[in-house]
Amino acid sequence: VFDLSQQYKTNLTGVQFFRAVEIDGNQYGVWVFEKGTFLNDGARGYEHWAFIGNHDFTDGQESAFVTFESRT
């Protein structure tokens, strides 16, 4: 789940679902996928994104990067 008003880049494979939903006037993207990467160049608080799965997370000063692997 990601706040679509923030800057981001994805490289996802096996996308099974994507939908933009509005919550309290904010647009969020919801993805279900097999594996890939997600770069968050925007705000990184809990109100801006959430994720679950088999992942590695790197939080830098300017951005955050998550690599997701398929569950085995």
mmCIF file of the N, C-alpha and C atoms, coordinates in Angstrom:
data_MODEL
# 
_entry.id   MODEL 
# 
loop_
_atom_site.group_PDB 
_atom_site.id 
_atom_site.type_symbol 
_atom_site.label_atom_id 
_atom_site.label_alt_id 
_atom_site.label_comp_id 
_atom_site.label_asym_id 
_atom_site.label_entity_id 
_atom_site.label_seq_id 
_atom_site.pdbx_PDB_ins_code 
_atom_site.Cartn_x 
_atom_site.Cartn_y 
_atom_site.Cartn_z 
_atom_site.occupancy 
_atom_site.B_iso_or_equiv 
_atom_site.pdbx_formal_charge 
_atom_site.auth_seq_id 
_atom_site.auth_comp_id 
_atom_site.auth_asym_id 
_atom_site.auth_atom_id 
_atom_site.pdbx_PDB_model_num 
ATOM 1   N N  . VAL A 1 1  ? 0.861   -1.169  0.000   1.00 0.00 ? 1  VAL A N  1 
ATOM 2   C CA . VAL A 1 1  ? 0.000   0.000   0.000   1.00 0.00 ? 1  VAL A CA 1 
ATOM 3   C C  . VAL A 1 1  ? 0.902   1.225   0.000   1.00 0.00 ? 1  VAL A C  1 
ATOM 4   N N  . PHE A 1 2  ? 0.605   2.192   -0.865  1.00 0.00 ? 2  PHE A N  1 
ATOM 5   C CA . PHE A 1 2  ? 1.457   3.372   -0.958  1.00 0.00 ? 2  PHE A CA 1 
ATOM 6   C C  . PHE A 1 2  ? 0.624   4.611   -1.261  1.00 0.00 ? 2  PHE A C  1 
ATOM 7   N N  . ASP A 1 3  ? 0.976   5.722   -0.624  1.00 0.00 ? 3  ASP A N  1 
ATOM 8   C CA . ASP A 1 3  ? 0.353   7.030   -0.837  1.00 0.00 ? 3  ASP A CA 1 
ATOM 9   C C  . ASP A 1 3  ? 0.765   7.535   -2.223  1.00 0.00 ? 3  ASP A C  1 
ATOM 10  N N  . LEU A 1 4  ? -0.165  7.563   -3.157  1.00 0.00 ? 4  LEU A N  1 
ATOM 11  C CA . LEU A 1 4  ? 0.152   7.906   -4.539  1.00 0.00 ? 4  LEU A CA 1 
ATOM 12  C C  . LEU A 1 4  ? 0.501   9.371   -4.744  1.00 0.00 ? 4  LEU A C  1 
ATOM 13  N N  . SER A 1 5  ? 0.363   10.214  -3.730  1.00 0.00 ? 5  SER A N  1 
ATOM 14  C CA . SER A 1 5  ? 0.786   11.609  -3.855  1.00 0.00 ? 5  SER A CA 1 
ATOM 15  C C  . SER A 1 5  ? 2.295   11.751  -3.673  1.00 0.00 ? 5  SER A C  1 
ATOM 16  N N  . GLN A 1 6  ? 2.969   10.682  -3.268  1.00 0.00 ? 6  GLN A N  1 
ATOM 17  C CA . GLN A 1 6  ? 4.417   10.685  -3.048  1.00 0.00 ? 6  GLN A CA 1 
ATOM 18  C C  . GLN A 1 6  ? 5.138   10.137  -4.283  1.00 0.00 ? 6  GLN A C  1 
ATOM 19  N N  . GLN A 1 7  ? 6.413   10.477  -4.427  1.00 0.00 ? 7  GLN A N  1 
ATOM 20  C CA . GLN A 1 7  ? 7.224   9.999   -5.549  1.00 0.00 ? 7  GLN A CA 1 
ATOM 21  C C  . GLN A 1 7  ? 7.664   8.554   -5.298  1.00 0.00 ? 7  GLN A C  1 
ATOM 22  N N  . TYR A 1 8  ? 7.549   7.705   -6.321  1.00 0.00 ? 8  TYR A N  1 
ATOM 23  C CA . TYR A 1 8  ? 7.957   6.306   -6.190  1.00 0.00 ? 8  TYR A CA 1 
ATOM 24  C C  . TYR A 1 8  ? 8.276   5.708   -7.557  1.00 0.00 ? 8  TYR A C  1 
ATOM 25  N N  . LYS A 1 9  ? 8.983   4.584   -7.546  1.00 0.00 ? 9  LYS A N  1 
ATOM 26  C CA . LYS A 1 9  ? 9.257   3.800   -8.754  1.00 0.00 ? 9  LYS A CA 1 
ATOM 27  C C  . LYS A 1 9  ? 9.114   2.332   -8.385  1.00 0.00 ? 9  LYS A C  1 
ATOM 28  N N  . THR A 1 10 ? 8.559   1.547   -9.302  1.00 0.00 ? 10 THR A N  1 
ATOM 29  C CA . THR A 1 10 ? 8.424   0.113   -9.067  1.00 0.00 ? 10 THR A CA 1 
ATOM 30  C C  . THR A 1 10 ? 9.041   -0.670  -10.216 1.00 0.00 ? 10 THR A C  1 
ATOM 31  N N  . ASN A 1 11 ? 9.451   -1.875  -9.910  1.00 0.00 ? 11 ASN A N  1 
ATOM 32  C CA . ASN A 1 11 ? 9.862   -2.863  -10.906 1.00 0.00 ? 11 ASN A CA 1 
ATOM 33  C C  . ASN A 1 11 ? 9.329   -4.198  -10.382 1.00 0.00 ? 11 ASN A C  1 
ATOM 34  N N  . LEU A 1 12 ? 8.077   -4.479  -10.686 1.00 0.00 ? 12 LEU A N  1 
ATOM 35  C CA . LEU A 1 12 ? 7.369   -5.622  -10.113 1.00 0.00 ? 12 LEU A CA 1 
ATOM 36  C C  . LEU A 1 12 ? 7.086   -6.662  -11.188 1.00 0.00 ? 12 LEU A C  1 
ATOM 37  N N  . THR A 1 13 ? 7.187   -7.945  -10.829 1.00 0.00 ? 13 THR A N  1 
ATOM 38  C CA . THR A 1 13 ? 6.819   -9.024  -11.739 1.00 0.00 ? 13 THR A CA 1 
ATOM 39  C C  . THR A 1 13 ? 5.713   -9.849  -11.096 1.00 0.00 ? 13 THR A C  1 
ATOM 40  N N  . GLY A 1 14 ? 4.905   -10.436 -11.950 1.00 0.00 ? 14 GLY A N  1 
ATOM 41  C CA . GLY A 1 14 ? 3.809   -11.264 -11.466 1.00 0.00 ? 14 GLY A CA 1 
ATOM 42  C C  . GLY A 1 14 ? 2.732   -10.466 -10.759 1.00 0.00 ? 14 GLY A C  1 
ATOM 43  N N  . VAL A 1 15 ? 2.443   -9.257  -11.266 1.00 0.00 ? 15 VAL A N  1 
ATOM 44  C CA . VAL A 1 15 ? 1.404   -8.431  -10.637 1.00 0.00 ? 15 VAL A CA 1 
ATOM 45  C C  . VAL A 1 15 ? 0.061   -9.126  -10.816 1.00 0.00 ? 15 VAL A C  1 
ATOM 46  N N  . GLN A 1 16 ? -0.585  -9.430  -9.708  1.00 0.00 ? 16 GLN A N  1 
ATOM 47  C CA . GLN A 1 16 ? -1.877  -10.106 -9.723  1.00 0.00 ? 16 GLN A CA 1 
ATOM 48  C C  . GLN A 1 16 ? -3.025  -9.143  -9.471  1.00 0.00 ? 16 GLN A C  1 
ATOM 49  N N  . PHE A 1 17 ? -2.699  -7.986  -8.880  1.00 0.00 ? 17 PHE A N  1 
ATOM 50  C CA . PHE A 1 17 ? -3.753  -7.035  -8.529  1.00 0.00 ? 17 PHE A CA 1 
ATOM 51  C C  . PHE A 1 17 ? -3.139  -5.660  -8.330  1.00 0.00 ? 17 PHE A C  1 
ATOM 52  N N  . PHE A 1 18 ? -3.811  -4.622  -8.845  1.00 0.00 ? 18 PHE A N  1 
ATOM 53  C CA . PHE A 1 18 ? -3.515  -3.236  -8.493  1.00 0.00 ? 18 PHE A CA 1 
ATOM 54  C C  . PHE A 1 18 ? -4.825  -2.473  -8.497  1.00 0.00 ? 18 PHE A C  1 
ATOM 55  N N  . ARG A 1 19 ? -4.989  -1.643  -7.498  1.00 0.00 ? 19 ARG A N  1 
ATOM 56  C CA . ARG A 1 19 ? -6.159  -0.771  -7.464  1.00 0.00 ? 19 ARG A CA 1 
ATOM 57  C C  . ARG A 1 19 ? -5.790  0.495   -6.709  1.00 0.00 ? 19 ARG A C  1 
ATOM 58  N N  . ALA A 1 20 ? -6.240  1.638   -7.221  1.00 0.00 ? 20 ALA A N  1 
ATOM 59  C CA . ALA A 1 20 ? -6.125  2.905   -6.502  1.00 0.00 ? 20 ALA A CA 1 
ATOM 60  C C  . ALA A 1 20 ? -7.409  3.087   -5.703  1.00 0.00 ? 20 ALA A C  1 
ATOM 61  N N  . VAL A 1 21 ? -7.253  3.393   -4.429  1.00 0.00 ? 21 VAL A N  1 
ATOM 62  C CA . VAL A 1 21 ? -8.409  3.603   -3.557  1.00 0.00 ? 21 VAL A CA 1 
ATOM 63  C C  . VAL A 1 21 ? -8.259  4.944   -2.856  1.00 0.00 ? 21 VAL A C  1 
ATOM 64  N N  . GLU A 1 22 ? -9.396  5.575   -2.560  1.00 0.00 ? 22 GLU A N  1 
ATOM 65  C CA . GLU A 1 22 ? -9.388  6.846   -1.845  1.00 0.00 ? 22 GLU A CA 1 
ATOM 66  C C  . GLU A 1 22 ? -9.798  6.616   -0.398  1.00 0.00 ? 22 GLU A C  1 
ATOM 67  N N  . ILE A 1 23 ? -8.986  7.122   0.519   1.00 0.00 ? 23 ILE A N  1 
ATOM 68  C CA . ILE A 1 23 ? -9.270  7.029   1.948   1.00 0.00 ? 23 ILE A CA 1 
ATOM 69  C C  . ILE A 1 23 ? -9.085  8.418   2.539   1.00 0.00 ? 23 ILE A C  1 
ATOM 70  N N  . ASP A 1 24 ? -10.132 8.967   3.118   1.00 0.00 ? 24 ASP A N  1 
ATOM 71  C CA . ASP A 1 24 ? -10.086 10.310  3.715   1.00 0.00 ? 24 ASP A CA 1 
ATOM 72  C C  . ASP A 1 24 ? -9.510  11.346  2.756   1.00 0.00 ? 24 ASP A C  1 
ATOM 73  N N  . GLY A 1 25 ? -9.876  11.250  1.484   1.00 0.00 ? 25 GLY A N  1 
ATOM 74  C CA . GLY A 1 25 ? -9.438  12.216  0.489   1.00 0.00 ? 25 GLY A CA 1 
ATOM 75  C C  . GLY A 1 25 ? -8.051  11.971  -0.083  1.00 0.00 ? 25 GLY A C  1 
ATOM 76  N N  . ASN A 1 26 ? -7.365  10.927  0.354   1.00 0.00 ? 26 ASN A N  1 
ATOM 77  C CA . ASN A 1 26 ? -6.028  10.593  -0.145  1.00 0.00 ? 26 ASN A CA 1 
ATOM 78  C C  . ASN A 1 26 ? -6.094  9.359   -1.037  1.00 0.00 ? 26 ASN A C  1 
ATOM 79  N N  . GLN A 1 27 ? -5.320  9.373   -2.128  1.00 0.00 ? 27 GLN A N  1 
ATOM 80  C CA . GLN A 1 27 ? -5.258  8.235   -3.046  1.00 0.00 ? 27 GLN A CA 1 
ATOM 81  C C  . GLN A 1 27 ? -4.115  7.301   -2.646  1.00 0.00 ? 27 GLN A C  1 
ATOM 82  N N  . TYR A 1 28 ? -4.433  6.024   -2.501  1.00 0.00 ? 28 TYR A N  1 
ATOM 83  C CA . TYR A 1 28 ? -3.439  5.003   -2.179  1.00 0.00 ? 28 TYR A CA 1 
ATOM 84  C C  . TYR A 1 28 ? -3.472  3.927   -3.254  1.00 0.00 ? 28 TYR A C  1 
ATOM 85  N N  . GLY A 1 29 ? -2.302  3.393   -3.582  1.00 0.00 ? 29 GLY A N  1 
ATOM 86  C CA . GLY A 1 29 ? -2.207  2.264   -4.489  1.00 0.00 ? 29 GLY A CA 1 
ATOM 87  C C  . GLY A 1 29 ? -2.048  0.991   -3.682  1.00 0.00 ? 29 GLY A C  1 
ATOM 88  N N  . VAL A 1 30 ? -2.756  -0.060  -4.115  1.00 0.00 ? 30 VAL A N  1 
ATOM 89  C CA . VAL A 1 30 ? -2.668  -1.367  -3.457  1.00 0.00 ? 30 VAL A CA 1 
ATOM 90  C C  . VAL A 1 30 ? -2.208  -2.369  -4.512  1.00 0.00 ? 30 VAL A C  1 
ATOM 91  N N  . TRP A 1 31 ? -1.080  -3.026  -4.258  1.00 0.00 ? 31 TRP A N  1 
ATOM 92  C CA . TRP A 1 31 ? -0.500  -3.996  -5.182  1.00 0.00 ? 31 TRP A CA 1 
ATOM 93  C C  . TRP A 1 31 ? -0.450  -5.368  -4.537  1.00 0.00 ? 31 TRP A C  1 
ATOM 94  N N  . VAL A 1 32 ? -0.645  -6.416  -5.354  1.00 0.00 ? 32 VAL A N  1 
ATOM 95  C CA . VAL A 1 32 ? -0.345  -7.802  -4.988  1.00 0.00 ? 32 VAL A CA 1 
ATOM 96  C C  . VAL A 1 32 ? 0.511   -8.330  -6.139  1.00 0.00 ? 32 VAL A C  1 
ATOM 97  N N  . PHE A 1 33 ? 1.692   -8.866  -5.816  1.00 0.00 ? 33 PHE A N  1 
ATOM 98  C CA . PHE A 1 33 ? 2.633   -9.278  -6.851  1.00 0.00 ? 33 PHE A CA 1 
ATOM 99  C C  . PHE A 1 33 ? 3.542   -10.376 -6.312  1.00 0.00 ? 33 PHE A C  1 
ATOM 100 N N  . GLU A 1 34 ? 4.293   -11.008 -7.203  1.00 0.00 ? 34 GLU A N  1 
ATOM 101 C CA . GLU A 1 34 ? 5.171   -12.119 -6.823  1.00 0.00 ? 34 GLU A CA 1 
ATOM 102 C C  . GLU A 1 34 ? 6.512   -11.649 -6.282  1.00 0.00 ? 34 GLU A C  1 
ATOM 103 N N  . LYS A 1 35 ? 7.183   -10.742 -7.004  1.00 0.00 ? 35 LYS A N  1 
ATOM 104 C CA . LYS A 1 35 ? 8.479   -10.238 -6.552  1.00 0.00 ? 35 LYS A CA 1 
ATOM 105 C C  . LYS A 1 35 ? 8.790   -8.941  -7.275  1.00 0.00 ? 35 LYS A C  1 
ATOM 106 N N  . GLY A 1 36 ? 9.833   -8.246  -6.795  1.00 0.00 ? 36 GLY A N  1 
ATOM 107 C CA . GLY A 1 36 ? 10.240  -7.009  -7.444  1.00 0.00 ? 36 GLY A CA 1 
ATOM 108 C C  . GLY A 1 36 ? 10.835  -6.020  -6.475  1.00 0.00 ? 36 GLY A C  1 
ATOM 109 N N  . THR A 1 37 ? 10.959  -4.775  -6.956  1.00 0.00 ? 37 THR A N  1 
ATOM 110 C CA . THR A 1 37 ? 11.527  -3.712  -6.135  1.00 0.00 ? 37 THR A CA 1 
ATOM 111 C C  . THR A 1 37 ? 10.579  -2.525  -6.080  1.00 0.00 ? 37 THR A C  1 
ATOM 112 N N  . PHE A 1 38 ? 10.694  -1.781  -4.977  1.00 0.00 ? 38 PHE A N  1 
ATOM 113 C CA . PHE A 1 38 ? 9.878   -0.592  -4.773  1.00 0.00 ? 38 PHE A CA 1 
ATOM 114 C C  . PHE A 1 38 ? 10.776  0.482   -4.178  1.00 0.00 ? 38 PHE A C  1 
ATOM 115 N N  . LEU A 1 39 ? 10.873  1.630   -4.855  1.00 0.00 ? 39 LEU A N  1 
ATOM 116 C CA . LEU A 1 39 ? 11.658  2.762   -4.392  1.00 0.00 ? 39 LEU A CA 1 
ATOM 117 C C  . LEU A 1 39 ? 10.713  3.867   -3.948  1.00 0.00 ? 39 LEU A C  1 
ATOM 118 N N  . ASN A 1 40 ? 10.819  4.264   -2.699  1.00 0.00 ? 40 ASN A N  1 
ATOM 119 C CA . ASN A 1 40 ? 10.013  5.348   -2.142  1.00 0.00 ? 40 ASN A CA 1 
ATOM 120 C C  . ASN A 1 40 ? 10.886  6.591   -2.066  1.00 0.00 ? 40 ASN A C  1 
ATOM 121 N N  . ASP A 1 41 ? 10.601  7.574   -2.923  1.00 0.00 ? 41 ASP A N  1 
ATOM 122 C CA . ASP A 1 41 ? 11.327  8.845   -2.913  1.00 0.00 ? 41 ASP A CA 1 
ATOM 123 C C  . ASP A 1 41 ? 10.550  9.930   -2.182  1.00 0.00 ? 41 ASP A C  1 
ATOM 124 N N  . GLY A 1 42 ? 9.485   9.558   -1.499  1.00 0.00 ? 42 GLY A N  1 
ATOM 125 C CA . GLY A 1 42 ? 8.653   10.527  -0.800  1.00 0.00 ? 42 GLY A CA 1 
ATOM 126 C C  . GLY A 1 42 ? 8.691   10.322  0.702   1.00 0.00 ? 42 GLY A C  1 
ATOM 127 N N  . ALA A 1 43 ? 7.612   10.721  1.351   1.00 0.00 ? 43 ALA A N  1 
ATOM 128 C CA . ALA A 1 43 ? 7.494   10.574  2.801   1.00 0.00 ? 43 ALA A CA 1 
ATOM 129 C C  . ALA A 1 43 ? 7.439   9.093   3.163   1.00 0.00 ? 43 ALA A C  1 
ATOM 130 N N  . ARG A 1 44 ? 8.020   8.752   4.320   1.00 0.00 ? 44 ARG A N  1 
ATOM 131 C CA . ARG A 1 44 ? 8.133   7.343   4.665   1.00 0.00 ? 44 ARG A CA 1 
ATOM 132 C C  . ARG A 1 44 ? 7.454   6.976   5.976   1.00 0.00 ? 44 ARG A C  1 
ATOM 133 N N  . GLY A 1 45 ? 6.613   7.805   6.506   1.00 0.00 ? 45 GLY A N  1 
ATOM 134 C CA . GLY A 1 45 ? 5.919   7.466   7.744   1.00 0.00 ? 45 GLY A CA 1 
ATOM 135 C C  . GLY A 1 45 ? 4.853   6.408   7.518   1.00 0.00 ? 45 GLY A C  1 
ATOM 136 N N  . TYR A 1 46 ? 4.359   5.846   8.618   1.00 0.00 ? 46 TYR A N  1 
ATOM 137 C CA . TYR A 1 46 ? 3.366   4.767   8.527   1.00 0.00 ? 46 TYR A CA 1 
ATOM 138 C C  . TYR A 1 46 ? 2.092   5.196   7.818   1.00 0.00 ? 46 TYR A C  1 
ATOM 139 N N  . GLU A 1 47 ? 1.798   6.492   7.791   1.00 0.00 ? 47 GLU A N  1 
ATOM 140 C CA . GLU A 1 47 ? 0.592   6.958   7.104   1.00 0.00 ? 47 GLU A CA 1 
ATOM 141 C C  . GLU A 1 47 ? 0.772   7.027   5.591   1.00 0.00 ? 47 GLU A C  1 
ATOM 142 N N  . HIS A 1 48 ? 1.992   6.787   5.095   1.00 0.00 ? 48 HIS A N  1 
ATOM 143 C CA . HIS A 1 48 ? 2.263   6.895   3.663   1.00 0.00 ? 48 HIS A CA 1 
ATOM 144 C C  . HIS A 1 48 ? 2.490   5.561   2.969   1.00 0.00 ? 48 HIS A C  1 
ATOM 145 N N  . TRP A 1 49 ? 2.887   4.516   3.748   1.00 0.00 ? 49 TRP A N  1 
ATOM 146 C CA . TRP A 1 49 ? 3.063   3.224   3.089   1.00 0.00 ? 49 TRP A CA 1 
ATOM 147 C C  . TRP A 1 49 ? 3.121   2.099   4.098   1.00 0.00 ? 49 TRP A C  1 
ATOM 148 N N  . ALA A 1 50 ? 2.839   0.897   3.595   1.00 0.00 ? 50 ALA A N  1 
ATOM 149 C CA . ALA A 1 50 ? 2.904   -0.318  4.413   1.00 0.00 ? 50 ALA A CA 1 
ATOM 150 C C  . ALA A 1 50 ? 3.149   -1.486  3.463   1.00 0.00 ? 50 ALA A C  1 
ATOM 151 N N  . PHE A 1 51 ? 3.865   -2.496  3.958   1.00 0.00 ? 51 PHE A N  1 
ATOM 152 C CA . PHE A 1 51 ? 4.120   -3.667  3.123   1.00 0.00 ? 51 PHE A CA 1 
ATOM 153 C C  . PHE A 1 51 ? 4.351   -4.884  3.999   1.00 0.00 ? 51 PHE A C  1 
ATOM 154 N N  . ILE A 1 52 ? 4.148   -6.046  3.377   1.00 0.00 ? 52 ILE A N  1 
ATOM 155 C CA . ILE A 1 52 ? 4.351   -7.323  4.055   1.00 0.00 ? 52 ILE A CA 1 
ATOM 156 C C  . ILE A 1 52 ? 4.880   -8.304  3.022   1.00 0.00 ? 52 ILE A C  1 
ATOM 157 N N  . GLY A 1 53 ? 5.615   -9.286  3.468   1.00 0.00 ? 53 GLY A N  1 
ATOM 158 C CA . GLY A 1 53 ? 6.122   -10.309 2.561   1.00 0.00 ? 53 GLY A CA 1 
ATOM 159 C C  . GLY A 1 53 ? 7.576   -10.616 2.851   1.00 0.00 ? 53 GLY A C  1 
ATOM 160 N N  . ASN A 1 54 ? 8.178   -11.396 1.984   1.00 0.00 ? 54 ASN A N  1 
ATOM 161 C CA . ASN A 1 54 ? 9.579   -11.778 2.083   1.00 0.00 ? 54 ASN A CA 1 
ATOM 162 C C  . ASN A 1 54 ? 10.400  -10.644 1.470   1.00 0.00 ? 54 ASN A C  1 
ATOM 163 N N  . HIS A 1 55 ? 10.975  -9.759  2.305   1.00 0.00 ? 55 HIS A N  1 
ATOM 164 C CA . HIS A 1 55 ? 11.599  -8.549  1.787   1.00 0.00 ? 55 HIS A CA 1 
ATOM 165 C C  . HIS A 1 55 ? 12.872  -8.154  2.537   1.00 0.00 ? 55 HIS A C  1 
ATOM 166 N N  . ASP A 1 56 ? 13.685  -7.340  1.853   1.00 0.00 ? 56 ASP A N  1 
ATOM 167 C CA . ASP A 1 56 ? 14.833  -6.644  2.435   1.00 0.00 ? 56 ASP A CA 1 
ATOM 168 C C  . ASP A 1 56 ? 14.540  -5.156  2.311   1.00 0.00 ? 56 ASP A C  1 
ATOM 169 N N  . PHE A 1 57 ? 14.799  -4.398  3.374   1.00 0.00 ? 57 PHE A N  1 
ATOM 170 C CA . PHE A 1 57 ? 14.462  -2.981  3.434   1.00 0.00 ? 57 PHE A CA 1 
ATOM 171 C C  . PHE A 1 57 ? 15.720  -2.165  3.697   1.00 0.00 ? 57 PHE A C  1 
ATOM 172 N N  . THR A 1 58 ? 15.930  -1.116  2.892   1.00 0.00 ? 58 THR A N  1 
ATOM 173 C CA . THR A 1 58 ? 17.037  -0.188  3.088   1.00 0.00 ? 58 THR A CA 1 
ATOM 174 C C  . THR A 1 58 ? 16.463  1.214   3.187   1.00 0.00 ? 58 THR A C  1 
ATOM 175 N N  . ASP A 1 59 ? 16.739  1.905   4.293   1.00 0.00 ? 59 ASP A N  1 
ATOM 176 C CA . ASP A 1 59 ? 16.229  3.261   4.510   1.00 0.00 ? 59 ASP A CA 1 
ATOM 177 C C  . ASP A 1 59 ? 17.392  4.238   4.459   1.00 0.00 ? 59 ASP A C  1 
ATOM 178 N N  . GLY A 1 60 ? 17.410  5.080   3.427   1.00 0.00 ? 60 GLY A N  1 
ATOM 179 C CA . GLY A 1 60 ? 18.458  6.084   3.280   1.00 0.00 ? 60 GLY A CA 1 
ATOM 180 C C  . GLY A 1 60 ? 17.948  7.462   3.657   1.00 0.00 ? 60 GLY A C  1 
ATOM 181 N N  . GLN A 1 61 ? 18.802  8.470   3.537   1.00 0.00 ? 61 GLN A N  1 
ATOM 182 C CA . GLN A 1 61 ? 18.403  9.829   3.883   1.00 0.00 ? 61 GLN A CA 1 
ATOM 183 C C  . GLN A 1 61 ? 17.360  10.380  2.926   1.00 0.00 ? 61 GLN A C  1 
ATOM 184 N N  . GLU A 1 62 ? 17.507  10.094  1.639   1.00 0.00 ? 62 GLU A N  1 
ATOM 185 C CA . GLU A 1 62 ? 16.631  10.675  0.628   1.00 0.00 ? 62 GLU A CA 1 
ATOM 186 C C  . GLU A 1 62 ? 15.514  9.745   0.172   1.00 0.00 ? 62 GLU A C  1 
ATOM 187 N N  . SER A 1 63 ? 15.693  8.444   0.336   1.00 0.00 ? 63 SER A N  1 
ATOM 188 C CA . SER A 1 63 ? 14.701  7.497   -0.158  1.00 0.00 ? 63 SER A CA 1 
ATOM 189 C C  . SER A 1 63 ? 14.815  6.178   0.597   1.00 0.00 ? 63 SER A C  1 
ATOM 190 N N  . ALA A 1 64 ? 13.831  5.319   0.367   1.00 0.00 ? 64 ALA A N  1 
ATOM 191 C CA . ALA A 1 64 ? 13.833  3.973   0.948   1.00 0.00 ? 64 ALA A CA 1 
ATOM 192 C C  . ALA A 1 64 ? 13.621  2.979   -0.191  1.00 0.00 ? 64 ALA A C  1 
ATOM 193 N N  . PHE A 1 65 ? 14.244  1.812   -0.072  1.00 0.00 ? 65 PHE A N  1 
ATOM 194 C CA . PHE A 1 65 ? 14.222  0.817   -1.134  1.00 0.00 ? 65 PHE A CA 1 
ATOM 195 C C  . PHE A 1 65 ? 13.863  -0.537  -0.535  1.00 0.00 ? 65 PHE A C  1 
ATOM 196 N N  . VAL A 1 66 ? 12.898  -1.222  -1.164  1.00 0.00 ? 66 VAL A N  1 
ATOM 197 C CA . VAL A 1 66 ? 12.483  -2.535  -0.692  1.00 0.00 ? 66 VAL A CA 1 
ATOM 198 C C  . VAL A 1 66 ? 12.613  -3.526  -1.848  1.00 0.00 ? 66 VAL A C  1 
ATOM 199 N N  . THR A 1 67 ? 13.264  -4.653  -1.575  1.00 0.00 ? 67 THR A N  1 
ATOM 200 C CA . THR A 1 67 ? 13.354  -5.751  -2.536  1.00 0.00 ? 67 THR A CA 1 
ATOM 201 C C  . THR A 1 67 ? 12.504  -6.895  -2.012  1.00 0.00 ? 67 THR A C  1 
ATOM 202 N N  . PHE A 1 68 ? 11.554  -7.328  -2.817  1.00 0.00 ? 68 PHE A N  1 
ATOM 203 C CA . PHE A 1 68 ? 10.660  -8.427  -2.452  1.00 0.00 ? 68 PHE A CA 1 
ATOM 204 C C  . PHE A 1 68 ? 11.036  -9.671  -3.243  1.00 0.00 ? 68 PHE A C  1 
ATOM 205 N N  . GLU A 1 69 ? 11.128  -10.801 -2.567  1.00 0.00 ? 69 GLU A N  1 
ATOM 206 C CA . GLU A 1 69 ? 11.359  -12.095 -3.206  1.00 0.00 ? 69 GLU A CA 1 
ATOM 207 C C  . GLU A 1 69 ? 10.092  -12.940 -3.080  1.00 0.00 ? 69 GLU A C  1 
ATOM 208 N N  . SER A 1 70 ? 9.944   -13.900 -3.982  1.00 0.00 ? 70 SER A N  1 
ATOM 209 C CA . SER A 1 70 ? 8.795   -14.806 -3.918  1.00 0.00 ? 70 SER A CA 1 
ATOM 210 C C  . SER A 1 70 ? 8.832   -15.590 -2.618  1.00 0.00 ? 70 SER A C  1 
ATOM 211 N N  . ARG A 1 71 ? 7.667   -15.848 -2.064  1.00 0.00 ? 71 ARG A N  1 
ATOM 212 C CA . ARG A 1 71 ? 7.590   -16.706 -0.884  1.00 0.00 ? 71 ARG A CA 1 
ATOM 213 C C  . ARG A 1 71 ? 7.787   -18.147 -1.313  1.00 0.00 ? 71 ARG A C  1 
ATOM 214 N N  . THR A 1 72 ? 8.492   -18.922 -0.493  1.00 0.00 ? 72 THR A N  1 
ATOM 215 C CA . THR A 1 72 ? 8.721   -20.322 -0.848  1.00 0.00 ? 72 THR A CA 1 
ATOM 216 C C  . THR A 1 72 ? 7.909   -21.225 0.037   1.00 0.00 ? 72 THR A C  1 
# 
